[in-house]
Amino acid sequence: MENLNKDLILREKLAIERTYMANQTTFLSFLRTSMYFFVAGLTIGNLLKTENTEIMIVIFFSISFILLFTGVVNFIVHHRWIKRNTQHVGNYKMEYIKDKDGDRF
């Protein structure tokens, strides 16, 4: 039965690792989208030569920086939340303590 306890703890640690990776993937998605808008702003300036080109460039750059800022804040908030709640994972000692009759509860 001791192996079962280790398996449960391992399962929970792996779940935390998956959560960390999901948080990193989300941040990279924000970063990728931000870069797309930044490149779009650079490209619009070279492709279009109209009166409103500067306004569109500023809009694309603004969206890019807003997405980057939102992604960084989101990553930091979730990273701290995961780290803070990690200490409560894997504590299954009460499940495997024997009572007076020798039975496990």
N, C-alpha and C positions, 0 to 999 in steps of 0.2 A: 504494500500500500504506500510505502514511502516514495516509490517511483511516480505514483499518481500525483502526489503533492508537487514533485519537481516538474512534472508535465504541465500542471496547471500554472505554475509560476512561469515556466518557459513560454507557454501560450500567451500569457498576459504581457510578457516582455516583448514578444514578437508583435503583439497588437500595438504596443506603444511605438515600436520601430516603424510599423506600417503607418501609424498616425503621423510620425515625424516626416516620413517620406511624402505623405499626401500633402502635408503643409508645405514642404519644399517644392513639390510639383505645382501647387497653387501659386506660390510666389513666382516660379519660373513662367507660369502662364501670364501673370500680370506683367512681368518683365518683357516677355515676347510681344504681347499686345501693345505695350508702351513703345517698344522699339518700332513696331509696324506703323504706329501713328507718327512717330518722329521721322521715319523714312518717308512716309507719305507727305509730311510737311516739306521736307527737302525736295522731293520730286515735284510737287505741285509748283514750286517756285521756278523750276527749270522747264516744265511742260507748258504752263499757261502764262501768257503775258497779257493779262487783263487788269482792269482797275481794282478788282477785289482780290487779287492774288495775295497781297500782304495780309489781308484779313483772314483768308483761309489758312495761310501758313501759321499765323498766330493761334488760330483755333486748333489746328492739328497739334502744334507744340504744347498748347495748354492741356489738351486732352492727354497727351503723352505724359506730361509731368504729373497730372492728377492721378493717372493710372499707376505710375511708378510710386508716388507717395502712398496711395491707398494700398498697394501691394506690400510695401515695406511695413506699414503700420499693421496690416492684417497678419503678416508673418510674425512680427514681434509679439503681438497680443496672443496669438495662438501658441507660439513657442513657449511663452511664459505660462500659459494656462496648462499646457501639456506637462511642462516641467513641474509645476506646482502640484498637479494631481497624480503624478507618477508615484509618489511616496505611499499612496493608499492601495496600490495594485499588488497582488500576489500574496496577500495576508490571509491564508486559508488554515491557519493553525487550529482554529476552533472547530473546523470540520473534521479534524483527524485526532482530536483528543478523546481518549477512551474514558467512558464513564465507569462507575464502580463495578458493573457487571461484566466489564471487558468489551462491551459493544461500542462501536464507534457511532457517533452521531453527526 
